[in-house]
């Protein structure tokens, strides 16, 4: 029984002193692979250094919506340079985030659209970040309906209707993380309606640690806690969840 953490930032500053022990903890917890989404140029070096050091880590490349600013063209040029020079396993994390600021709303839309085109050009999955922006993201994706878009809506917290809208726009799974274990999140009721084969597991480490570690630093070794909650919701075994989610993740990232 093995798991995949489809979204973690183990290269982040929060892990600079103990990423190796956390890799071992993950391995001991049967988390066999970690997908590393990119943020921006400030963390590219640490992202690819970790991927080079640890074969179980698979890097993505992309520009995070909260990093979209005046210099976004330069950031996108770097993304394309990595696509030309490095083996990457997806475009991410990308999307639109209107929670923190709406100052660069139009630029976020442009950048997301451009990175969708990169995913199509390179036949890579999209890992989509959406915060208070489902309608904006859907409006952009609708222009590509019928094209071979696939990937993951990361940190999914929408309702059943949102999931159905996602399903109509491409071959997308949803990333389920620690929020599903939060008592009042309401996500468990939604997960009950999503087919297990359309779910992948993620931590978003170091953020959003599952119960009973809520409020603490999240780590990839907590994936089994998320799997156990999904198994409880679905009335299946943890092994069933591990098998289905791992198969889906491997198919998406071609690993």
N, C-alpha and C positions, 0 to 999 in steps of 0.2 A: 504493500500500500504506500504510494508516493503522492506527493502534492507538488503543485507549482504555485509560487507566489507571483502573480502576473503583474504586480505593480509595487515596487519598493525602491526607496532612495537610500540604499545602504552605503552609497558613496557620499552622503551628505555629511556636513560638519558634525552633526550629532553622533556620528559613528567613527570619527577620525581616530579615536584611541582604542576601539575594541571591535572593529569590523571583522577581524579574523575569528575571535571567539564567537561572534554572532553567526558567522558562516558555519562554524562547527555546531552551534546550537540548532541552526536550521537543518543541517544534515542529520543530526540526532533525532530531530522531529519528523524526519522523512520528507523534508521539503527539498526536492531534488534539483530544482531550477528556480532561478530568480530573474525576473524581467526588470531591467533597469531603464525607466523612462528618463529622457533628457529634460532639462529645464531651460538653460540658456548657456551662453559662452563662459560664464563664471564658473560653471561646474563641469564643463566638457572634459577637462583634463582628469579630474578625479573619477568621473564616470568611466572613461575608457581605460584608465589605469586599473580600476577594480576589475573590469571585464577582462583585461589582459592577464591579470593575476589569478583570477578565479574562473575556471572553465564552466562552472555552474551558473555564471552570470551572463545574461544576454542583453547587450545594449540596444537601445532605441536612439533615434535622433529626431529632434523637432524643437520648436519654439513654444514654450508654455505661454498661454494667453496673458498671465499676469506679468510676464516679462516683455510684453509688446509695448514699445515706447517709440521715441523719436528715431532710434537707430535700428528699427526692425528690419530694414533692408539689409544692413550689414549682418545681422543675426541670421537672416535667411540665406545669405551667401555662404555663411559658415555651415549651415545645415546641408547645403548642396555640396560643399567641399567634402564633408564627411561621407555623404552618400556616394561620392566618386572614389573615395580613398579607403573606406573602412567597410567591413562587413557589419551591417546592422539588421535588426530583425523586425523593424517597424518604424512608423512615423508617430512620434509621441513624446511627451504628451502634448496634445494640441487641442484647440477648441476655443471657447469663449467663456470668460468669467466676468460677470457684472456685479459681483458681490462686493468686492473691495473698491472698485472705481469704475465709472463709466466714461472716464476722460478719453480713453483711446478705443472707444467702442467700434468706430468705423474701421480703425486700423486692425483691431482684433478680427473683425469679419474678413477683411482682405487677407490677413495672414492665414486664417483658417482655410479659406478657399484655396489659397496658393498651395498649402500643404496637403489638401485633398488631392490636388493635381499631382503632387510629388508621389503620393501613395499609389495613385493609378499608374503613373509613369513607370514606377519601379516594382509594381505588383506587390506592395507591402501593406500590412494591416495598419489601420489608424487606431490609435489609442486616444480617445476623446475625453477631454475634461469639460464638464458643463456645470456651471454654478450660476443659478438664476438666469439661465440663458437657453433653455431647451427650445423655445420658439425661434430664437435667432439661429441656432444651430440647425434646426429642422428646415428653416427657410433656405439655408445654403445647401444642405444635403439634397433637397428636392430637385435642385437643378441637375443632379447627377443620378437621378433615379434610372435604373436599368443598366447602369455601369457597374463593373465588378468591385464595388466597395465592400470591404469587410474589416472586422476588427472588434474593438471593445469600447463600450461606454463605461469608462472608469468611474469608480465610486458611485454607483447608481443609487439614487435615492428618490426616483420618480414613482408615480403610481402605475397601476396596471395599464391605464390608457396611454401613458407615456411609453411604457414598454412596447405596446402594440404599434405605436407610431414609429418607434425605432425599428421594429421588425419589418415595417413596410418600406424602409429607406435603404436597406442593405443587409448584408449577412453579418449582423452584429450580435455578439454576446454582451452580457452585462457583468461588470466586475462587482462582486459582493465582498464587503470587508467588515471591519469591526462594528460598524453602525448597526448591522443586523442583530447584534447581541444587546444593543441598548434597549432598555425596557420600554421606553415611550417613543421609539423612533417610528413605529408603524411599518417598518420595512419588512418585518416577518410576514405580514399579511400579503404583501406584494410578491415576495419571493415564493410564497405558496402557489401563486398563479403562473409563475415563470417555469417553463420546462427545464429540467435539470441540465439537459444538454446545451442549454443556452446560458448557463452560468459558469463563470470562472471565479476563482478565489484570489483575493489580494489583501495586502496589509496597508499599503500606502505608508509604510514605515518611513520616518519615525512618527507619523501622525495616526490618530484615530485607533488607538489600541482597543481591543475588544474587552468586554467584561470577562474576568474580574480585574483587569489591568487598566481600565478606563482612566484617562488623565495622565498616564505614565507614557514613557517612550515605547512606541510600537516596534516590534521586531519580527522578522520573517518566521521565527519559530512559533509564533502565535497562530499561524495558519490553521493548525488542527482545531483550535478553539472555534474558529469561524466555520470550519467544516462540520463540527459537531452540532452547531446551531442550525445550519442548513439541513443536516440529516434529521434533526428533531422536527423541523418545520415540514419536511417532505415525508416524514415517517419511513425513512430508509436508513441503511447503515452508513457509518462514516466511510467505510470501504467503498460503498456505492458512490458517495459524493466524491471521494478521492479519484476513483476510476473515471467517472464522467467528466469532472472538471479538468483533470489532467489530460485526458484525450482531447477535449475541446481546445485547451491552451496549446498543446503541441501542434494541433492542426492550424490554429491561427498563426502561430509564430514560426511554423515549419522547423521545429526542433525535435 
